Amino acid sequence: MSQQTTETTPARLPAAARRGGGPPWMGAGMPAEKSMNFLPSAKRLMGRLRPHRLQLIGVITLVVASVSLSVIGPKILGHATDIIFSGVIGKQLPPGTTTEQAVEGARAAGNDSFADIIAKANVLPGVGIDFDRLGRVLLLVMLLFAGASLLSWLAGYILNGVVQRTVRQLRSDVEDKLNRLPLPYFDKQPRGELLSRVTNDIDNISTSLQQTLSQLLTSLLTVVGVVVMMFVISPLLALVALVAVPLSVWVTKQIAKRSQKQFVAQWKHTGALNGQIEEAFTGHELVKVFGRQREIEASFAAKNDELFKASFGAQFVSGIIMPSMMFIGNLSYVAIAVIGGLRVASGAMSLGDVQAFIQYSRQFTQPLTQVASMANLLQSGVASAERVFDLLDAEEQSPDPVKPAPLTDRHGRVEFERVSFRYEHDKPLIEDLSLVAEPGHTVAIVGPTGAGKTTLVNLVMRFYELDSGRITLDGVDLTELRRDTLRSEIGMVLQDTWLFGGTIRENIAYGNPEASEEQILAAAKATFVDRFVRSLPDGYDTVIDEEGSNVSAGERQLITIARAFLSNPSLLILDEATSSVDTRTEVLLQRAMAALRSDRTSFVIAHRLSTIRDAHLILVMESGRIVEQGTHAELLAAEGAYHRLYHAQFSQPAIDVDEATPPPAVPGAPLLRQR
């Protein structure tokens, strides 16, 4: 089957659905999407990690062990400080005396504070620093910190694999979802906006998860461990340090509440700007032809300014969190230093314990500051997740039947039975349409733009669902068939060609991946692709870029027709398939397609009425209704709508107008000089 991307023309779409097509500046006033709440979106995002529970348990175990080693380190390091302090003080005391005598001597001299320090520090008079003991303590601390770092690295390694597999599955789910979405969804979505959700937003989710999960877990466990150690050393100082927690939480909550909306707006405007850029780049030739560069630039500037304001607001508001946490942490640090110094002077605590407590206070405020600084990244990731979940929650096309009907008789007989369809419920398009396309017959569909010609064949492809009635293929209702089964029986060639980045051979083989080289060459020769391919330096290995700009429009159309030839369908749909080729090639293609159409049903949409004279049945459509049907000769003899179309195309240079009536003046247009 020849699979091609279709773009429904604006005339056939409801007003709300035309945002993705037409000039890029028409989508500037697009309404913003309503975002979900932060907590439900965050819980749903975390829920996607559930399949990796065992790895996450391992990560948590490693992080707990790493944090435990890190938390114990300052306490042991405090012993090293006590050893140095005791040695320095003991060296100053006369040797041969006991500690009690040194304390009594200091009190007798009126130095009570120094006496308390000697008693608390277990000073040995005349004995200096015990370097052996100090070395053992320092070695133990180094081993603890090295072990903590190794366990933290291993936890990060495992978590990185979990995050990347989760994001890979999310991308896969989005890809599967896109394949299950109905065509009307894509009609209503600007392509740049959709691409932004599939690429930018998922990448942002990956970055956010990678940078926040490990750090959040480590920070939270560090806070718990540090609080326990602080209470072990000094409950009084621990209470002083904990005063900063509710203040920090309140400040973070107030700031985060204001920044979340900004992040949602930031990614929304990013998608809108991507849509603007994608449309402008795709249609840059059209923009230049109509001289609309200024409008494009103005629209881009407006969207860029909206993105700047949203991004600046989001980063500025969330950026206030970290300085606020640092300020609160410094206040707590000053209070601990002052109170701890007083307790050392009074002998209530050793210097090593105060030093350890100060380290714990920094370890306590640091993870809180890190959590606060990650709030903007987390909110940005959740805002992107909301947009991706919105795509995943979109209404899907009706599912294929559980027990599909078999398609045994493959003759290509198509019957419309009282079919009705409309894009908008209040605007009828096709009403009560009935027709039969017999096997091997060619059914031509003609009529003015917007009459419903392309819609008719889209209904055969089940790109849209009927409002009422039914369509059958060889007596089987299309809704009873799997979509892939139905479309495998159909070859479609559109006026708008679609080629992917690859060789000419690969583009032709897209119609039948199992085709042999001989079959590919036969299809190319039948559609005259071989004629121009032979003149290319690389022949069938010529690489076509994604835009197909290195081959002409007519050559692109020939390749798509060759693709349809290779698929060998039982039902063929040609939508202005020869409109991009020259007259001589069109005549050759008509002969080739006549052979292709033999023994299979064909629907041909044509504006060039000369190409459908030999059709078995010609349908003339106006406003979604068949106003005439018959052969070419019968319709000309009837002198109705087809007769008017035919003579307007071949007998007159233009539609009749009253020559006495001058053409309407175009405001601002110069008068044409008469010659």
C-alpha positions as CSV (number, residue, x, y, z in Angstrom):
1,M,0.0,0.0,0.0
2,S,1.2,3.5,-0.7
3,Q,1.1,5.3,2.6
4,Q,1.2,9.0,2.4
5,T,0.6,11.9,4.7
6,T,-2.6,13.7,3.8
7,E,-3.4,17.3,4.5
8,T,-7.1,18.2,4.4
9,T,-7.5,21.5,2.7
10,P,-8.8,24.4,4.7
11,A,-12.0,24.5,2.7
12,R,-13.0,21.1,4.0
13,L,-12.1,21.7,7.6
14,P,-14.1,23.4,10.4
15,A,-12.8,26.8,11.4
16,A,-11.3,25.6,14.6
17,A,-9.4,22.9,12.7
18,R,-7.7,25.2,10.3
19,R,-5.1,26.4,12.9
20,G,-2.6,23.9,11.6
21,G,-2.8,24.9,8.0
22,G,-2.8,28.1,6.0
23,P,-0.6,31.1,6.6
24,P,1.5,30.9,9.8
25,W,0.3,34.2,11.1
26,M,-3.3,32.9,11.3
27,G,-2.5,30.9,14.5
28,A,-1.3,33.8,16.6
29,G,-4.4,34.0,18.7
30,M,-4.6,30.4,19.6
31,P,-6.1,29.8,23.1
32,A,-3.8,28.3,25.7
33,E,-4.4,24.8,27.0
34,K,-5.7,24.3,30.5
35,S,-3.0,22.6,32.6
36,M,-3.5,19.9,35.3
37,N,-2.6,20.4,38.9
38,F,1.0,19.9,40.0
39,L,0.6,17.0,42.5
40,P,-1.6,14.7,40.2
41,S,0.8,15.2,37.3
42,A,3.9,14.6,39.5
43,K,2.3,11.4,41.0
44,R,1.4,10.2,37.5
45,L,5.0,10.9,36.3
46,M,6.4,9.0,39.3
47,G,4.0,6.2,38.6
48,R,5.7,5.5,35.3
49,L,8.8,4.3,37.4
50,R,6.7,1.5,38.9
51,P,7.9,-1.2,36.5
52,H,11.5,-0.6,37.8
53,R,10.6,-1.2,41.5
54,L,13.5,-3.6,42.1
55,Q,16.1,-1.3,40.7
56,L,14.6,1.6,42.7
57,I,14.8,-0.4,45.9
58,G,18.4,-1.0,45.1
59,V,19.0,2.7,44.5
60,I,17.3,3.6,47.8
61,T,19.4,1.0,49.7
62,L,22.6,2.3,48.2
63,V,21.7,5.9,48.9
64,V,20.8,5.1,52.5
65,A,24.2,3.4,53.0
66,S,26.0,6.3,51.3
67,V,24.1,8.9,53.3
68,S,24.8,7.0,56.6
69,L,28.5,6.9,55.9
70,S,28.5,10.6,55.1
71,V,26.5,11.5,58.2
72,I,28.8,9.5,60.5
73,G,31.9,11.2,59.1
74,P,31.6,14.6,60.8
75,K,31.0,13.0,64.2
76,I,34.2,11.0,63.9
77,L,36.0,14.0,62.5
78,G,35.0,15.8,65.7
79,H,37.0,13.2,67.6
80,A,40.1,14.3,65.6
81,T,39.4,17.9,66.6
82,D,39.2,16.9,70.2
83,I,42.5,15.0,70.0
84,I,44.3,18.1,68.5
85,F,42.6,20.4,71.0
86,S,43.5,18.2,74.0
87,G,47.1,17.8,72.8
88,V,47.5,21.6,72.4
89,I,46.1,22.3,75.9
90,G,47.9,19.4,77.6
91,K,51.2,20.6,76.2
92,Q,50.7,23.9,78.0
93,L,50.1,22.3,81.4
94,P,53.0,21.3,83.7
95,P,53.8,17.6,83.3
96,G,53.5,15.2,86.3
97,T,50.2,16.6,87.4
98,T,46.8,14.9,87.1
99,T,43.9,16.3,85.2
100,E,42.0,17.0,88.5
101,Q,45.0,18.9,89.8
102,A,45.1,21.0,86.6
103,V,41.4,21.8,87.0
104,E,41.7,22.8,90.6
105,G,44.7,25.0,89.8
106,A,42.8,26.8,87.1
107,R,39.8,27.4,89.4
108,A,42.2,28.6,92.2
109,A,43.6,31.1,89.7
110,G,40.0,32.3,89.0
111,N,39.8,30.9,85.5
112,D,36.7,28.8,85.8
113,S,36.0,28.6,82.0
114,F,39.5,27.2,81.3
115,A,38.9,24.7,84.1
116,D,35.7,23.6,82.5
117,I,37.4,23.2,79.2
118,I,40.2,21.0,80.7
119,A,37.6,18.8,82.5
120,K,35.4,18.4,79.4
121,A,38.3,17.7,76.9
122,N,40.0,15.0,79.0
123,V,43.3,16.8,78.9
124,L,46.5,15.0,80.0
125,P,48.9,17.5,81.5
126,G,52.3,17.5,79.8
127,V,51.1,15.2,76.9
128,G,50.9,16.7,73.4
129,I,49.0,15.6,70.3
130,D,48.6,11.8,69.9
131,F,49.5,11.6,66.2
132,D,49.0,7.8,66.0
133,R,45.5,8.1,67.3
134,L,44.8,11.1,65.1
135,G,46.1,9.3,62.0
136,R,43.8,6.3,62.6
137,V,40.8,8.6,63.1
138,L,41.6,10.6,59.9
139,L,42.1,7.3,57.9
140,L,38.7,6.1,59.1
141,V,37.1,9.3,58.0
142,M,38.7,9.1,54.5
143,L,37.4,5.5,54.1
144,L,33.9,6.5,55.2
145,F,33.8,9.4,52.7
146,A,35.3,7.3,49.9
147,G,32.8,4.6,50.5
148,A,30.0,7.1,50.6
149,S,31.1,8.5,47.2
150,L,31.4,5.0,45.6
151,L,27.9,4.0,46.8
152,S,26.5,7.3,45.6
153,W,28.1,6.8,42.1
154,L,26.7,3.3,41.9
155,A,23.2,4.5,42.9
156,G,23.4,7.2,40.3
157,Y,24.5,4.7,37.6
158,I,21.5,2.4,38.3
159,L,19.1,5.4,38.5
160,N,20.3,6.7,35.2
161,G,19.4,3.4,33.6
162,V,16.0,3.5,35.2
163,V,15.3,7.0,34.0
164,Q,16.4,6.4,30.5
165,R,14.4,3.2,30.2
166,T,11.3,5.1,31.6
167,V,11.8,7.9,29.1
168,R,12.3,5.4,26.3
169,Q,9.0,3.7,27.2
170,L,7.3,7.1,27.4
171,R,8.5,7.9,23.8
172,S,7.3,4.5,22.7
173,D,3.9,5.1,24.3
174,V,3.6,8.5,22.6
175,E,4.6,7.0,19.2
176,D,1.9,4.3,19.7
177,K,-0.6,6.9,20.8
178,L,0.0,8.9,17.7
179,N,-0.7,5.9,15.6
180,R,-4.0,5.4,17.4
181,L,-5.2,9.0,17.1
182,P,-7.8,9.8,14.5
183,L,-7.0,12.2,11.6
184,P,-9.2,15.0,13.0
185,Y,-6.8,15.3,16.0
186,F,-4.0,16.2,13.6
187,D,-6.2,18.5,11.7
188,K,-6.7,20.5,14.8
189,Q,-3.1,20.5,16.1
190,P,-0.3,22.7,14.6
191,R,2.5,20.4,13.6
192,G,5.1,22.5,15.4
193,E,3.2,22.3,18.6
194,L,2.8,18.5,18.3
195,L,6.5,18.1,17.5
196,S,7.4,20.2,20.5
197,R,5.4,17.8,22.8
198,V,7.0,14.7,21.3
199,T,10.6,16.1,21.3
200,N,11.2,19.1,23.6
201,D,8.8,18.2,26.3
202,I,10.0,14.5,26.6
203,D,13.6,15.7,26.6
204,N,12.8,18.1,29.4
205,I,11.1,15.3,31.4
206,S,14.3,13.2,31.0
207,T,16.5,16.0,32.2
208,S,14.3,16.8,35.1
209,L,14.0,13.2,36.3
210,Q,17.7,12.6,35.9
211,Q,18.7,15.6,37.9
212,T,16.1,15.6,40.6
213,L,15.3,12.0,41.6
214,S,18.8,11.1,42.9
215,Q,19.4,14.5,44.4
216,L,16.0,14.6,46.0
217,L,16.4,11.2,47.6
218,T,19.9,11.9,48.8
219,S,18.9,15.3,50.2
220,L,15.9,14.0,52.0
221,L,17.8,11.1,53.6
222,T,20.6,13.4,54.5
223,V,18.2,15.7,56.3
224,V,16.8,12.8,58.3
225,G,20.3,11.4,59.2
226,V,21.6,14.9,60.1
227,V,18.7,15.6,62.3
228,V,19.2,12.4,64.2
229,M,22.9,13.1,64.7
230,M,22.2,16.7,65.8
231,F,19.9,15.5,68.5
232,V,22.5,13.0,69.6
233,I,25.1,15.7,70.0
234,S,22.9,18.5,71.4
235,P,19.1,18.6,71.6
236,L,19.2,22.4,72.3
237,L,21.2,23.2,69.2
238,A,19.1,20.8,67.2
239,L,16.0,22.7,68.1
240,V,17.7,25.9,67.1
241,A,18.6,24.4,63.7
242,L,15.0,23.0,63.1
243,V,13.5,26.5,63.6
244,A,14.6,27.2,60.0
245,V,12.6,24.2,58.5
246,P,9.0,25.6,58.7
247,L,10.3,29.0,57.6
248,S,12.1,27.4,54.6
249,V,9.0,25.3,53.7
250,W,6.7,28.3,53.9
251,V,9.0,30.4,51.7
252,T,9.5,27.6,49.1
253,K,5.7,27.0,48.9
254,Q,4.9,30.6,48.4
255,I,7.4,31.0,45.6
256,A,6.6,27.6,43.9
257,K,3.0,28.5,43.8
258,R,3.7,31.5,41.6
259,S,6.4,29.9,39.4
260,Q,4.4,26.8,38.4
261,K,2.0,28.8,36.2
262,Q,5.0,30.5,34.6
263,F,6.6,27.2,33.7
264,V,3.4,25.9,32.2
265,A,3.2,29.1,30.1
266,Q,6.8,28.8,29.2
267,W,6.4,25.4,27.6
268,K,3.1,26.4,26.0
269,H,4.7,29.4,24.3
270,T,7.7,27.2,23.3
271,G,5.3,24.9,21.4
272,A,3.5,27.8,19.8
273,L,6.8,29.3,18.7
274,N,8.0,26.0,17.3
275,G,4.8,25.8,15.3
276,Q,5.3,29.3,14.0
277,I,8.9,28.5,12.9
278,E,8.0,25.2,11.4
279,E,5.2,26.6,9.3
280,A,7.3,29.6,8.2
281,F,10.3,27.5,7.2
282,T,8.1,25.0,5.4
283,G,6.2,27.7,3.4
284,H,9.1,30.2,3.1
285,E,8.7,30.3,-0.7
286,L,5.0,31.1,-0.4
287,V,5.7,33.7,2.2
288,K,8.2,35.5,-0.1
289,V,5.9,35.2,-3.1
290,F,3.1,37.0,-1.3
291,G,5.5,39.4,0.4
292,R,4.3,38.5,3.9
293,Q,7.8,38.6,5.5
294,R,6.9,41.5,7.7
295,E,3.7,39.7,9.0
296,I,5.8,36.6,9.7
297,E,8.5,38.6,11.5
298,A,5.8,40.5,13.5
299,S,4.1,37.2,14.5
300,F,7.5,35.7,15.4
301,A,8.5,38.7,17.4
302,A,5.2,38.6,19.3
303,K,5.5,34.9,20.1
304,N,9.1,35.2,20.9
305,D,8.3,38.1,23.3
306,E,5.6,36.0,25.0
307,L,8.1,33.2,25.4
308,F,10.7,35.6,26.8
309,K,8.3,37.0,29.3
310,A,7.1,33.5,30.5
311,S,10.7,32.1,30.6
312,F,12.0,35.2,32.4
313,G,9.1,35.1,34.9
314,A,9.5,31.4,35.6
315,Q,13.3,31.5,36.0
316,F,13.2,34.7,38.1
317,V,10.5,33.6,40.4
318,S,11.9,30.1,41.0
319,G,15.4,31.6,41.2
320,I,14.4,33.5,44.3
321,I,14.1,30.2,46.2
322,M,17.8,29.4,46.5
323,P,18.9,32.8,47.8
324,S,16.1,32.8,50.3
325,M,17.1,29.4,51.6
326,M,20.8,30.5,51.8
327,F,19.7,33.5,53.8
328,I,17.7,31.4,56.2
329,G,20.5,28.9,56.5
330,N,23.1,31.6,57.3
331,L,20.8,32.9,60.1
332,S,20.6,29.4,61.5
333,Y,24.4,29.0,61.2
334,V,25.1,32.2,63.1
335,A,22.8,31.2,65.9
336,I,24.4,27.8,66.2
337,A,27.9,29.2,66.2
338,V,27.1,31.7,69.0
339,I,25.2,29.2,71.2
340,G,27.8,26.5,70.6
341,G,30.7,28.8,71.5
342,L,29.0,29.7,74.8
343,R,28.4,26.0,75.6
344,V,32.1,25.1,74.9
345,A,33.1,28.0,77.1
346,S,30.9,26.7,79.9
347,G,32.2,23.1,79.4
348,A,28.8,21.8,78.4
349,M,30.1,20.6,75.1
350,S,33.5,19.7,73.6
351,L,35.0,21.7,70.8
352,G,34.9,18.6,68.5
353,D,31.1,18.2,69.1
354,V,30.5,21.9,68.3
355,Q,32.6,21.5,65.1
356,A,30.7,18.4,64.2
357,F,27.4,20.1,64.9
358,I,28.4,23.1,62.7
359,Q,29.2,20.7,59.9
360,Y,25.8,19.0,60.4
361,S,24.0,22.4,60.3
362,R,25.6,23.0,57.0
363,Q,24.7,19.5,55.8
364,F,21.2,20.2,57.1
365,T,20.7,23.5,55.3
366,Q,22.5,22.4,52.1
367,P,20.1,19.7,51.1
368,L,17.2,22.0,51.9
369,T,18.7,24.6,49.6
370,Q,19.3,21.9,46.9
371,V,15.7,20.8,47.1
372,A,14.6,24.4,46.8
373,S,16.9,25.0,43.9
374,M,15.6,21.9,42.1
375,A,12.0,23.1,42.5
376,N,12.2,25.1,39.3
377,L,13.6,22.1,37.4
378,L,11.0,19.8,38.9
379,Q,8.2,22.2,38.1
380,S,9.5,22.6,34.5
381,G,9.5,18.8,34.1
382,V,6.0,18.4,35.5
383,A,4.8,21.1,33.2
384,S,6.2,19.2,30.3
385,A,4.7,16.0,31.6
386,E,1.3,17.7,31.7
387,R,1.6,18.5,28.0
388,V,2.7,14.9,27.2
389,F,-0.1,13.4,29.3
390,D,-2.6,15.6,27.5
391,L,-1.5,14.0,24.3
392,L,-1.7,10.5,25.8
393,D,-5.2,11.2,27.2
394,A,-6.5,12.5,23.8
395,E,-9.5,10.6,22.5
396,E,-8.4,7.7,20.3
397,Q,-10.0,6.4,17.1
398,S,-12.5,3.6,17.6
399,P,-10.7,0.3,18.2
400,D,-10.5,-2.4,15.6
401,P,-13.0,-5.2,16.1
402,V,-11.9,-8.0,18.4
403,K,-13.0,-10.6,15.9
404,P,-12.6,-8.9,12.5
405,A,-14.5,-10.1,9.5
406,P,-12.4,-12.0,6.9
407,L,-12.0,-10.4,3.5
408,T,-12.1,-13.5,1.3
409,D,-13.5,-12.1,-2.0
410,R,-11.0,-9.5,-3.1
411,H,-12.7,-7.9,-6.1
412,G,-12.7,-4.3,-5.0
413,R,-16.5,-3.6,-5.0
414,V,-17.2,-0.5,-2.9
415,E,-20.7,0.5,-1.9
416,F,-21.9,3.6,-0.1
417,E,-25.2,3.1,1.7
418,R,-26.9,6.3,2.8
419,V,-23.7,7.8,4.1
420,S,-23.7,11.0,6.1
421,F,-20.7,12.9,7.4
422,R,-19.8,16.3,8.6
423,Y,-16.7,17.9,10.2
424,E,-18.9,20.1,12.4
425,H,-22.2,18.9,13.8
426,D,-24.0,22.1,12.7
427,K,-22.5,22.2,9.2
428,P,-23.7,19.3,6.9
429,L,-21.2,18.2,4.2
430,I,-22.2,14.7,2.9
431,E,-25.8,13.8,3.4
432,D,-27.6,10.5,2.5
433,L,-25.1,9.5,-0.2
434,S,-25.4,6.2,-2.0
435,L,-23.3,4.8,-4.8
436,V,-21.7,1.6,-6.1
437,A,-18.3,1.2,-7.6
438,E,-18.2,-2.1,-9.4
439,P,-15.0,-4.3,-9.5
440,G,-12.7,-3.2,-12.3
441,H,-14.5,0.1,-12.8
442,T,-13.1,3.5,-12.7
443,V,-15.2,6.0,-10.7
444,A,-14.2,9.6,-11.4
445,I,-15.2,12.3,-8.9
446,V,-15.4,15.9,-10.1
447,G,-16.8,19.1,-8.7
448,P,-15.7,22.5,-7.3
449,T,-13.3,22.9,-4.5
450,G,-14.8,22.0,-1.1
451,A,-17.5,19.9,-2.7
452,G,-16.4,16.8,-0.6
453,K,-14.4,14.9,-3.2
454,T,-11.3,14.2,-1.1
455,T,-13.6,13.6,2.0
456,L,-15.3,10.9,0.0
457,V,-12.1,8.9,-0.5
458,N,-11.0,9.6,3.1
459,L,-14.1,7.9,4.3
460,V,-13.2,4.9,2.2
461,M,-9.8,4.8,3.9
462,R,-11.5,5.2,7.3
463,F,-9.5,8.3,8.1
464,Y,-12.8,9.7,9.4
465,E,-15.8,7.8,11.0
466,L,-19.3,8.1,9.5
467,D,-22.1,9.9,11.2
468,S,-24.6,7.5,9.7
469,G,-24.9,4.9,7.0
470,R,-22.1,2.4,6.1
471,I,-19.5,1.7,3.4
472,T,-18.8,-1.9,2.4
473,L,-15.8,-3.4,0.6
474,D,-16.8,-6.6,-1.2
475,G,-19.9,-6.8,1.0
476,V,-18.0,-6.4,4.3
477,D,-18.7,-3.3,6.4
478,L,-15.5,-1.3,6.7
479,T,-16.0,-1.1,10.5
480,E,-15.8,-4.9,10.7
481,L,-12.3,-4.9,9.2
482,R,-9.0,-4.1,10.9
483,R,-7.7,-0.8,9.6
484,D,-4.4,-2.3,8.5
485,T,-6.3,-5.0,6.6
486,L,-8.5,-2.4,4.9
487,R,-5.6,-0.1,3.9
488,S,-3.4,-2.9,2.7
489,E,-6.0,-3.4,0.0
490,I,-5.8,0.3,-1.0
491,G,-3.2,2.2,-3.0
492,M,-3.4,6.0,-2.7
493,V,-1.6,8.6,-4.7
494,L,-2.2,12.2,-3.6
495,Q,-1.7,15.6,-5.2
496,D,0.6,16.5,-2.4
497,T,3.6,14.1,-2.7
498,W,5.3,12.7,0.4
499,L,8.9,11.3,0.2
500,F,11.1,10.5,3.1
501,G,14.8,11.0,3.4
502,G,16.4,8.0,1.6
503,T,17.2,6.6,-1.8
504,I,14.8,6.5,-4.7
505,R,14.8,2.7,-4.5
506,E,13.8,2.8,-0.8
507,N,11.0,5.3,-1.5
508,I,9.5,3.1,-4.2
509,A,9.9,0.0,-2.1
510,Y,7.9,1.7,0.7
511,G,4.8,0.4,-1.1
512,N,5.9,-3.2,-0.7
513,P,8.9,-3.8,1.6
514,E,9.0,-7.5,0.5
515,A,9.4,-6.6,-3.2
516,S,12.4,-7.9,-5.2
517,E,14.7,-5.7,-7.2
518,E,13.1,-6.9,-10.4
519,Q,9.6,-5.8,-9.1
520,I,10.9,-2.4,-8.1
521,L,12.5,-1.9,-11.5
522,A,9.3,-3.1,-13.2
523,A,7.2,-0.6,-11.3
524,A,9.7,2.2,-12.1
525,K,9.6,1.4,-15.8
526,A,5.8,1.2,-15.9
527,T,5.6,4.7,-14.3
528,F,8.5,6.2,-16.3
529,V,10.6,6.8,-13.2
530,D,13.3,4.7,-14.8
531,R,13.5,7.3,-17.6
532,F,14.8,10.1,-15.4
533,V,16.6,7.9,-12.8
534,R,19.0,6.7,-15.5
535,S,20.2,10.2,-16.0
536,L,21.1,10.6,-12.4
537,P,24.8,9.9,-11.4
538,D,23.8,7.5,-8.6
539,G,20.7,6.1,-10.3
540,Y,18.3,4.4,-7.9
541,D,20.8,5.0,-5.1
542,T,20.3,8.8,-5.4
543,V,19.4,10.0,-1.9
544,I,16.4,12.3,-1.7
545,D,16.4,14.8,1.1
546,E,13.4,15.2,3.4
547,E,11.9,18.0,1.4
548,G,12.6,16.2,-1.9
549,S,14.1,19.4,-3.3
550,N,16.8,17.5,-5.4
551,V,14.1,16.2,-7.7
552,S,11.3,18.1,-9.5
553,A,7.7,18.1,-8.4
554,G,6.7,16.0,-11.4
555,E,9.5,13.4,-10.6
556,R,8.4,13.2,-7.0
557,Q,4.9,12.5,-8.2
558,L,6.2,9.7,-10.5
559,I,8.0,8.1,-7.6
560,T,4.8,8.1,-5.5
561,I,2.9,6.6,-8.4
562,A,5.5,3.9,-8.8
563,R,5.1,3.2,-5.1
564,A,1.4,2.6,-5.7
565,F,2.2,0.3,-8.6
566,L,4.4,-1.8,-6.4
567,S,1.8,-2.2,-3.7
568,N,-0.5,-3.9,-6.2
569,P,-3.7,-2.9,-4.5
570,S,-7.2,-4.1,-5.2
571,L,-8.6,-0.6,-4.7
572,L,-6.8,2.4,-6.2
573,I,-7.4,6.1,-5.1
574,L,-5.9,8.8,-7.3
575,D,-6.3,12.4,-6.0
576,E,-5.1,14.7,-8.8
577,A,-2.2,12.3,-9.2
578,T,-1.0,13.8,-12.5
579,S,-1.4,17.4,-11.7
580,S,2.4,17.9,-11.2
581,V,3.6,16.4,-14.4
582,D,3.9,17.8,-17.9
583,T,1.3,17.1,-20.6
584,R,3.4,14.5,-22.5
585,T,4.2,12.6,-19.3
586,E,0.6,12.8,-18.2
587,V,-0.5,11.1,-21.5
588,L,2.1,8.3,-20.8
589,L,0.9,8.0,-17.2
590,Q,-2.7,7.8,-18.3
591,R,-1.8,4.7,-20.3
592,A,0.2,3.2,-17.5
593,M,-2.5,3.9,-15.0
594,A,-5.0,2.4,-17.3
595,A,-3.1,-0.9,-17.1
596,L,-2.8,-0.5,-13.3
597,R,-6.6,0.1,-13.0
598,S,-7.5,-3.0,-14.9
599,D,-9.2,-5.7,-12.7
600,R,-9.3,-3.3,-9.8
601,T,-11.7,-0.6,-8.6
602,S,-10.4,3.0,-8.9
603,F,-11.5,6.3,-7.5
604,V,-10.1,9.2,-9.4
605,I,-10.4,12.8,-8.2
606,A,-9.7,15.1,-11.1
607,H,-10.0,18.7,-12.1
608,R,-8.6,18.0,-15.6
609,L,-11.7,16.5,-17.1
610,S,-9.8,15.3,-20.1
611,T,-8.2,12.6,-17.9
612,I,-11.5,11.0,-16.9
613,R,-13.3,10.7,-20.3
614,D,-12.9,6.9,-20.2
615,A,-14.2,6.5,-16.7
616,H,-17.0,4.0,-16.2
617,L,-18.8,6.3,-13.9
618,I,-18.4,10.0,-13.3
619,L,-19.8,11.5,-10.1
620,V,-20.4,15.3,-10.0
621,M,-20.4,16.6,-6.5
622,E,-21.6,19.9,-5.1
623,S,-21.8,20.7,-1.4
624,G,-21.3,17.1,-0.4
625,R,-24.1,15.7,-2.7
626,I,-23.9,13.9,-5.9
627,V,-25.9,16.0,-8.3
628,E,-25.2,14.0,-11.4
629,Q,-23.7,10.6,-12.3
630,G,-23.1,8.8,-15.6
631,T,-20.6,8.4,-18.3
632,H,-18.8,11.2,-20.0
633,A,-21.1,11.1,-23.0
634,E,-24.2,10.8,-20.9
635,L,-23.4,13.7,-18.7
636,L,-22.5,16.0,-21.7
637,A,-25.8,15.0,-23.3
638,A,-27.7,15.9,-20.1
639,E,-26.3,19.5,-20.3
640,G,-26.2,19.8,-16.6
641,A,-23.5,20.6,-14.0
642,Y,-20.9,18.4,-15.8
643,H,-21.7,20.0,-19.1
644,R,-21.0,23.4,-17.5
645,L,-17.8,22.3,-15.9
646,Y,-16.6,20.7,-19.2
647,H,-17.3,23.7,-21.4
648,A,-16.0,26.1,-18.8
649,Q,-12.7,24.2,-19.0
650,F,-12.4,23.6,-22.7
651,S,-14.7,25.9,-24.6
652,Q,-14.0,29.2,-22.8
653,P,-10.9,30.9,-21.4
654,A,-12.7,31.8,-18.2
655,I,-16.1,31.7,-16.5
656,D,-18.6,33.9,-18.2
657,V,-19.0,37.3,-16.8
658,D,-21.0,40.3,-17.9
659,E,-18.5,42.1,-20.1
660,A,-20.4,45.4,-19.4
661,T,-19.6,45.0,-15.8
662,P,-16.1,46.2,-15.0
663,P,-14.0,44.1,-12.6
664,P,-14.1,45.2,-8.9
665,A,-11.4,47.6,-8.0
666,V,-8.7,46.3,-5.6
667,P,-7.9,48.9,-3.0
668,G,-4.4,50.3,-3.3
669,A,-3.8,48.5,-6.7
670,P,-2.6,50.7,-9.6
671,L,-4.8,50.9,-12.7
672,L,-3.6,48.8,-15.6
673,R,-2.6,50.8,-18.6
674,Q,-4.7,50.0,-21.7
675,R,-2.7,48.9,-24.8
